[in-house]
Amino acid sequence: MSMDPELWLQQCRIYQNKDKEAITLPYADEDDFYKTLDRYIFEGYKLKINFLNTKLAKGSGLFERIFSCLNGQTLIDDHKNIYDNLHNILAFNSPEDFVEALRQYSEANNKIYRSYLFNYQKDADGKPILALEP
């Protein structure tokens, strides 16, 4: 079984960048944000996404990318806890609305995200961020 050359290259870059600090990106539900995010993921960087002006809403391309992460399925399994911790960056009225929106992404499979884990954290000011780390 041979490895996808694109994924092999990504693994090499993850190794090269393993000791570097995480890059912080401000979330925006726009093509430029997703192009930048995908490029940094392919390059093997650790990332932190903060939510300064925009909330995650139904249809956000970020959900597809998170679901493609190694632990992406935990979004549905742990939706109540995630909603409770991230409710101020989510544009949903309840945990049920949140999980209903997530179900459409349960089959997401963006291969460059498979080597990454997502988690939610708080920044120095106590504001929630999403972290993506290989």
C-alpha positions, 0 to 999 in steps of 0.5 A, a space after each residue: 500500500 503506497 502513501 498519497 504523495 501529497 500526504 507524505 509531503 504534508 507529514 514531512 512538513 509537519 515534522 519540520 514545523 513541529 517545534 514552531 509556535 501556532 499561527 493565529 488566524 481570525 475566523 472569517 467565513 470567506 474564501 480567502 480565510 479557507 485558502 489560507 487555512 488549507 495552505 497552513 494545514 498542508 504546510 504542517 503548521 499548528 493553528 489557532 482560530 479566534 473569533 473576533 467579529 464572526 460567529 460559526 453558523 450553519 453552512 460554515 466551511 470550517 465544520 467540514 474541515 473540523 469533521 475531517 480531523 482525526 477526532 472530528 466525529 467527537 463534534 457530534 458525540 460531545 456536542 453539548 459540552 462543546 456548545 456549552 464551552 463555545 456558545 458565544 462563538 456559535 450562531 445557534 440557539 441551542 445544543 440541539 440546533 448545533 448538532 442538527 447543523 453538524 450532522 450534514 458534515 458527518 461524512 466530511 473527508 478532507 484528506 489534508 486534515 486527517 493528520 490533525 486534531 482539533 480542540 477548543 481552548 481559551 486565549 489569554 483573555 479567556 475568549 474561546 479559540 479553536 486549535 488545530 494541531 498535528 
